[in-house]
Amino acid sequence: MTDDPWRIGVIMSQSGVTGAIERNQLAATRLAIAEINAMGGVLGRKLHAVFRDPKSTPALYRSHAQELCRDERIQVIFGGHMSSTRKAMLPEIEAYNALLFYPTLYEGFEYSRHCVYTGAAPNQNSVPLVDYLHRSFGRRLFLVGSDYVYPYESNRIVSDLLRSRGGEVVDEIYVPLDLKHKHVTQIIDRIRDHKPDMIYSTVVGDGIIPFYTAYREAGFDPQTCPIASQSTSEVDVARMPPGVADGHVIAAPFFDSLRIPAALAFARAFRLAAGGPIPATAPAEAAYFSVHLYAAALALAGEDGIEALLPALYEVEVDAPQGAVRVDRLTNHTHLWPRVARIREQGPYDIVSQPTERVAPDPYLVRISGLPEDTDPIAFPFSAARF
């Protein structure tokens, strides 16, 4: 027997284009570790995290993953936000037979035995979001995204889902992660030219705030033509000028203003741990319950190597703030509680779509409903990812 701590790696950015949202995820990760250690750790051994800051740079995620696995002999890593960062880390994680907990929604169409996907898959975010938009606002959709893999693939999925319901995409534009005023102007001009019924945004990071701000300043009304997004969070809303976010639409399994006991308790604990009135986001909630899933599986397995830990992970369930969650043994994705909400700056978000039971992950959209009968579900809407 040993009382040496269980060592885990945490690779989350504190700066760069996704620094704000990843700091939110890091705070939730620290909270979960503190909670587990306060209860005596796992099998009498505390968790000890080795932190690395990759500064929103995919190459640094990869080098940090290599260092933690090779030099620190760490077998479980938590982190990654943009899909490009997950894809940068996975070759190293796989090469060293380690395990990555990836706590962020993503575009789907991926499986790795060495990755546990705790953010929402497309059927858990994109499907309910498209259903709500089509039902509530119309059929003409404008797509805008940052220029990397997640926006291209997520926009492809959303556009195919909408077309299967009789809708159309009126325009599609991609802009750099380092968004400049000229790029925002280009987006606004094309929205004005095409007059869509709604906008689907996969702009990520710091570019979210100037885009939403410019949309409001241009006179567009989110009550009748909202920006809908899965990548916009409470952290982004808090950084926007007053009135800018109100009425827009977001999809996520968790919202900071969710009024169920587990969510309220998590939000309170998160603020206390973070040291201020900082909202918890869906990526933060996924980061939080990822650590608790790991701890539950570790207690069952008794060791942290992937050969013992992964089978144990399929046998456990934890009461996450969004509701009870577990990992699917066929896909390594997580059973979640998809929700859609209208942003309300002066009160709790209006939940406009809420599940009556948790939704199994379907990362390849094999079981998706609403497609034409002659659509091949395996092919839809699969394509080679663009980097």
N, C-alpha and C positions, 0 to 999 in steps of 0.2 A: 504493500500500500504506500501511496505517496500523497502528500498534501500540496505538491507543486500545482500552480494554477494551470487551468486550461488556457492556452494561448491562442488568440484569434487575431486575424488581420482586419483592419478597417481602412479602406481606401476611399476617402470622400474629400472633395475639393472644398477649400476655404476661400478660394479666389477664382477669378476668371468668369466666363459667361454664365456658368451654372453654379457659381459659388454660393449665391443666396439660398437656393433650394437645397443644395447639398449640406450647407451648414444646418439647415432645418433637419435633414436626415441624420446628421451626425449627433445633434442634440437628442434625438429620439433613440439613437443607438446607445448613447451614453446612459440615458435613463433606463433602458432595458437592462443593461449590464449592471447598473447600480441596484436595481430591484432584485435581480437574481442573486447578486453577492450579499445583499442585506438579508436574504433568506438562507444564507449559508452556502451559496454557490451550488454546484452540481456534484452530487456524491461526495460532499465535504470539501470540494476544491473550488476556489473562486475562479471567475473569468478574468483574464488579463488581456486587454486589447493593445495591440501594437498599431499605432495610427500612422498613416501616410497621407500627405496632401498632394494630389496630382495636378492641382491648379487648372482644372478643366481641359487638360491636354492629353489626348489619347495615348501618345507615346509614353507619357509618365505613368499612366495607369498600368501600362504593360510592364515597364521596368520595375515599378513598385511591386506588382504581382510576382514577378520573377524573383526579386530580392526576398520578399516575405516567404515564398515557398522554398527557394534554394538555400538562402543564407540563414533565415530565421527558423526554418523547418516548420513553418506554420501550415496546417492542413485545411483550415477553413477561413475564408475571406468574405467580408461583407462590403458591398459598395458597387459603384458604377451608376451613372445617371443617363447620359446620352447613350444610344445604342452603339455608337462608334467606340465608346469607352468599354462597353461590355465585350464587343468583338475584339478590342485590343488586348483585353485581359485573358480571354478564354484560352487561347493557344498555350499560354504559360500555365494556367490553372490545370489544363488537361495534361500537359507534358509532365507535371509534377504530381499527377494523380490526386489533386486537391479538389475542394468543393467551393463554389462561389454562390453566395446568396445575393441575387440581384433584385433590389427593392424598388423598382421603378416600372411603370407601365411601358409597354413597347409595342412594336408593330407585328409581333407574332411570327409564325413560319420559321421557327427555330426549335431545335432540341439539342441539348447536350447533357449527357449523364452527369457532367461535372458542374451543372448550373441548376440552381433552384430559383425559379422565377416567381417572386412574391408580389410583383405589381400586376396590374390587369392585362390580360390578353385581349385581342380585338373583340371577341364575342362578349367580353365583360365590360367593355367601354364603348366601342364604336357602334355596335348593334343597337343598344338602347338609345344612344345619342342620335343616330340617324332616324330611328323610329320617331323620336320626339320631334326632331326638326321637321321631318316630312309631314307629320301630323299637324304641327302647330304653325308653320311659317310658309310652306310652299314647296316648290320643286326645283327652283333655280339656285344652284350652289356655286360659290366662289371659293377656291382653294388657295391658301397661302401657307408657305412653310419655310423653315430654315433649310439650308442647302447641305443636308447629310442624310444618312440612311433612314432614320425613323420617319421624317416628314414625307419622303417619297413613297415609302411603303404604306404608311398610315393613310395618306391621301388617296392612294390607289384603292385601298380597301373601302374607305368611306365613299369614294365616287362610284365604285361598283355596287355597293349596297344601295346607294341612292338610285342609281339607274335601274336596279332590279325592282324598285318601287315606283318607277315611272318618272323619276327626276332626271335632271341634266346638270352637268358641270359647265358653267358659262366661261370660266377662265381659271388658269392655274399659274402660279408664280412662286419662285423660290429666291430667297435672299440670303446674304451671308450671315453667319452667326454674329459677327461683329457688325451689327446693323447700324447704318449711317442715315442721316436725314434724307439723302437722295433716294435711298431704297424705300423709306417710308412714304415719301412723296409718290414714288412709282406705284406702290401698292394702292394708295388712296385714289390716284388718278384712274387706275384700272377698275377699281370697285365702282367709281362714279360712272365710268363708261359703260359697264356691263349691267348695272342695276340688279344685282342678285336679290333673292329673298332672304338669304342667310350666308354667312361666311364660316368656313371651317379653317381654324388656324392651328398649324403645327409649328409656329414660331416658338422658339424656346429661349430660356435664359434672359439676359438683360434686354433683349430686343422686344420682349413682350410689352413693357411699359410704354416706350415711345409709339409703338403701333396702336395700342388701345387709346392712348392720349390723342394721337393724330386723328383717329377715327371719330372721336367725340368732337374735336375741334372742327372737323370737316362738316359737321352738322348731321351725321347719320344717327338714326334713332334705334338703339338696341331693343326697344320694346317691340318694334316691327321688323327689324333686320339685325339680329344679334350676331356677334362673334361667338361661335361655339368652339370649345377647345377641351382637350384632355391634358394639355401641357401647361395650362394656366392654373395657378394655385393661389391660396390665400396669401402666401408670401408676396406674390406679384401684385395682388389686389391692394395689399397694405402699402405698397410703394407707389401706387398710382395717385394722381391728384383726385380730390373729392369729386364724386359724381361720374368719374370716367368708367368704372367697372359696372355700375348698377344696371341690371337687366340683362347682362350677357349670360351665356350658358356654359356650364362646365360639367364634365362627366368624371366620376371617380367613385371608388367603393367607400370612401370616407371623406367627410367634410368636418372642419373644425367646429362648426355650429350644429353638428348632428345631435339630436336630442334623444339619445338612448343612454342608459346608465353607464355602460362601459366606455362610450365615447366621451361623455361628460367627465368621468373620472380620469381618463387619459389626458384630456385637454387641460384639466387642473394640474395634474402632475407634471405635464410637459412645461407649462408656464412656470411652475415653481422651480423645476430643474434648469430651465433656460434663463431664469432670473429676470423675467419681464413679461409684458403682454404680447408675447410672440405667438402667432397662430400655428397650430400643428397642421400639416398638409397630408394628403394621401401618400406621397412618397415617404414622408416621415413615419406615418403609421405603419407602412409596409416594412420600413427599416426596423421599427420597434418590435413588431410581432415576429420578424425574421429571427431575431436573437432569442425570443421566447420559444419559437419552434425548434431552433437549434438546441437550446437547453433541455427541452422536453425529450428530444430524440437522443441527446447525449446521455441523459439519465437512464434511458432504456438500453442504449447500446453499450455503455460503460467505457467506450473509447471513441476517439474523434477521427479515426481513419475512415475514408469514404466507404470501404467495404462493409463496415459495421454501421456507420452512421446513416447512410442513405436508406437501407432497408428499415431502420428504426424510424426514420423520418416519415415514412409512409403509414406508420401505425399510430402516430400521435395527432392530437388536435389541440389547439389553444383557443381560448376566448379572447379574440382580438377586439380592439375598440369598435370595429365595424360589424362584428359578429363572429361566431365560431368559424375558424379557418383550418384547412388541412391541405397537404400536398398530394397531388394526383400521381399515382405510381406509374402511369403510362406516359405522362408528358413532362413531369417535374414542374408543372405549373400549379397554381394554388386555387382552390375553391373559394370564391369571393362573393361579395354582396354589391353588385353594380347599382349605382345611383346616378341620376341626372338632376341638376339644380340650376335655378336662376340666381345669379348673384344679387344679394341685397346688402348694401353697405351699412345700413342703419339697423340691422337685425339679423336673425338667423336666415340662412339661404332658404329659398323656397324649393323644397324637394318635389320635383315634378314627375319623377319616375323612380319607383322604389320596388325592390324585389320582395316577394312574399317568402322566398327561400333562397339560399345561396346558389350560385350558378357555377357549374363545373367548368373548368377551363377547356377551351376548344381552339388552341392556337393556330390550327390549320383550317379553321372554319369548315370542318367536315360536316357538322350537323346543323349548319346555319339554315334558318327558315327564311322565307320571303324571296328566294331566288327563283328564276324561271325553271320549269320542270326539267328542261333539257340541259341545265348547267351541270357540268362535271364538278362536284364539290371538292375533289382533290386538286383540280387545276385552278379553281377560283380562290382568290384572285392572285395566285402565286406568280411570282416573277423573280428574277435574279435581283438581289439587293444591290442598290446603287450606293457606292461609297464616295 
